Amino acid sequence: MKIPNLTQRDKSLLIISIILGSCIGVAATKLIRSDGTHPDVSNPIDFMTIIGSLAGMAVGIIWFFIRKNFSDE
């Protein structure tokens, strides 16, 4: 499936899936890496947060195309 073959609605849903996946990845990374003593969410962005964000983006993209595959059938 090529991205130019997507409708405007599908492109918008893909962008939303990427953004939401990134947010969920960052939140999951913050929850997993919290040390329990200082649950400060405003820690500076580190390498693991960036990895979590990228992994969340990938999951968002995969989720979009799986959903699109089932909805097209």
SELUM-449193 format. One record per residue (C-alpha): residue in one letter; z negated, y, x. Coordinates in nm, 2 decimals. Each point is the difference from the previous one (the first is absolute). Layout:
<sites>
+------+--------+--------+--------+
! code !     c3 !     c2 !     c1 !
+------+--------+--------+--------+
!    a !      Z !      Y !      X !
...
+------+--------+--------+--------+
</sites>
This chain:
<sites>
+------+--------+--------+--------+
! code !     c3 !     c2 !     c1 !
+------+--------+--------+--------+
!    m !   0.00 !   0.00 !   0.00 !
!    k !   0.10 !   0.34 !   0.14 !
!    i !  -0.19 !   0.32 !  -0.07 !
!    p !   0.31 !   0.20 !  -0.09 !
!    n !   0.05 !  -0.24 !  -0.29 !
!    l !  -0.33 !   0.10 !  -0.15 !
!    t !  -0.02 !   0.23 !  -0.30 !
!    q !  -0.19 !   0.32 !   0.01 !
!    r !  -0.29 !  -0.16 !  -0.19 !
!    d !  -0.01 !  -0.29 !   0.25 !
!    k !   0.00 !   0.24 !   0.29 !
!    s !  -0.29 !   0.19 !  -0.15 !
!    l !  -0.19 !  -0.32 !  -0.06 !
!    l !   0.07 !  -0.11 !   0.36 !
!    i !  -0.15 !   0.33 !   0.13 !
!    i !  -0.30 !  -0.04 !  -0.23 !
!    s !  -0.05 !  -0.36 !   0.12 !
!    i !   0.01 !   0.11 !   0.36 !
!    i !  -0.25 !   0.28 !  -0.05 !
!    l !  -0.24 !  -0.21 !  -0.20 !
!    g !   0.03 !  -0.29 !   0.25 !
!    s !  -0.08 !   0.24 !   0.28 !
!    c !  -0.31 !   0.13 !  -0.18 !
!    i !  -0.12 !  -0.34 !  -0.08 !
!    g !   0.05 !  -0.11 !   0.37 !
!    v !  -0.20 !   0.30 !   0.13 !
!    a !  -0.28 !  -0.06 !  -0.26 !
!    a !  -0.01 !  -0.37 !   0.09 !
!    t !  -0.02 !   0.08 !   0.37 !
!    k !  -0.28 !   0.24 !  -0.05 !
!    l !  -0.19 !  -0.25 !  -0.21 !
!    i !   0.05 !  -0.29 !   0.24 !
!    r !  -0.09 !   0.21 !   0.31 !
!    s !  -0.30 !   0.18 !  -0.14 !
!    d !  -0.31 !  -0.07 !   0.21 !
!    g !  -0.24 !   0.04 !  -0.29 !
!    t !  -0.21 !   0.26 !   0.16 !
!    h !   0.21 !   0.31 !  -0.05 !
!    p !   0.25 !  -0.06 !  -0.29 !
!    d !   0.18 !   0.33 !   0.09 !
!    v !   0.35 !  -0.01 !  -0.13 !
!    s !   0.10 !   0.31 !   0.19 !
!    n !   0.01 !  -0.17 !   0.34 !
!    p !   0.31 !   0.11 !   0.21 !
!    i !   0.31 !  -0.21 !  -0.04 !
!    d !   0.00 !  -0.27 !   0.26 !
!    f !   0.24 !  -0.28 !   0.10 !
!    m !  -0.13 !  -0.25 !  -0.26 !
!    t !   0.04 !   0.25 !  -0.28 !
!    i !   0.36 !   0.05 !   0.09 !
!    i !   0.06 !  -0.38 !   0.02 !
!    g !  -0.16 !  -0.03 !  -0.35 !
!    s !   0.22 !   0.27 !  -0.14 !
!    l !   0.32 !  -0.16 !   0.14 !
!    a !  -0.11 !  -0.34 !  -0.13 !
!    g !  -0.07 !   0.15 !  -0.34 !
!    m !   0.35 !   0.16 !   0.00 !
!    a !   0.16 !  -0.34 !   0.08 !
!    v !  -0.19 !  -0.17 !  -0.28 !
!    g !   0.11 !   0.28 !  -0.23 !
!    i !   0.36 !  -0.05 !   0.09 !
!    i !  -0.03 !  -0.38 !  -0.04 !
!    w !  -0.18 !   0.04 !  -0.33 !
!    f !   0.28 !   0.23 !  -0.13 !
!    f !   0.28 !  -0.23 !   0.08 !
!    i !  -0.18 !  -0.31 !  -0.13 !
!    r !  -0.07 !   0.19 !  -0.33 !
!    k !   0.37 !   0.12 !  -0.01 !
!    n !   0.12 !  -0.35 !   0.06 !
!    f !  -0.20 !  -0.14 !  -0.30 !
!    s !   0.08 !   0.29 !  -0.23 !
!    d !   0.38 !  -0.03 !   0.07 !
!    e !   0.01 !  -0.36 !  -0.10 !
+------+--------+--------+--------+
</sites>
